[in-house]
Amino acid sequence: MGTANVSGEYDIRKISLGFKSLFRTFSSFSFQIHEMTREENRVSVIAESHAIRKISNKKYNNHYHFLFEFQDDKLIKVKEFFDTIHANWIEEP
C-alpha cells in the first residue's frame, strides 16, 4: 500500500474528492495506456500520465500499474502503483 499521503483504501466518495483535487492541481491531466492484460476477474493496465502542475508549471510524467478487480461485472477494487518519488518531486516548490 505504501506510505505516501495518498496511500490506503478509499470509498467512492473519497475517490471522487481525490479526482477533483487532481484536476484542480494539474492542467490537461491524461493517461496513455500502454498495455492491458486480463486474467480471471482481474485486468492489469500499464499506463503513463502527462500533465502540467498549475502552480509551478512543472511537467508531470509518471508511470503506473493499475490492477482492476471485478465481481459480477462490477468494479470492486483498484490497486494503483506509481513512482512516489516523482510524485513528491512535483509537490516541491
N, C-alpha and C positions, 0 to 999 in steps of 0.2 A: 504494500500500500504506500510505502514511502512516508516521509516526514515533512514534506512541503506543506505550505499553508492550505493548498487545495486538496491534500490527501484525505481519503476517508470515504465513507458510504453516505449517499445523499438520497433524499426522497425527490419526487418530481418537482416540488415547489422550489427546493434549494437548487436543483439543477437549472431550472428556468431562471432563477436570480443570477446564477453563475454565468449563463449565456448572455443575459442582459448586461452584466458587468463587462464581459469580454468585448461586446460590441460598442460599449461606451469608451473602452480603453484603446481600442485599435480601429484604424481605418481599413476598409476593404479586406477584412479577415476572410480567408478562404482556405479550403483544404483541397489538395490534389491527391487523389487516390492512386497508388502505385500498384498494389497487389491486393487481391481478395481470395480467401480460401475458406471453403465450407466443409465442416465435418460434423456429423450428427446434428446436434442442436446449437452449434457454435459457428460463428463467422469471424474470421481473423482479417483485419484490414491494416495494411501498411500505408501510411499517409504522410503528407508533408504540408505544413502550413505556410502561408505567406500573408504578411500584414505589415502595417506601419503603426508604431505607438504614437498616439495623438500628441502627447505632451512633449516627447523628446525627438520625434521624427525618426527614431531608430527603426531600421528594418528588422522585422521578426521573421525568422525562417527556422522552423523546428521540425523534427521528425518524430513520428508517433507509431505506436502499435495499439490498435483498439481490438478488444475481444468482446463480441456481442453474443449474448446467450438468449435463446428463445424457448418458450414453452407454450404449446397450443397456439402457435402463430403469433404470439405476443412477445415483445422485447421485455425481458425480465431483469437483465443485468448487463452492465457495460464496464469493462476494465480498460483504463487508459494508461499507457506508459509513454513518457516523453522525457526529453533531456531537461531535467530540472535546473542544471547549471545554466543552460542557455536561457531558460525562463527567468531565473533570478537575475541574470545579466541585464535583461531588458527592463527590469524594475529599477536598476541603479540610475541615479541622476546623471 
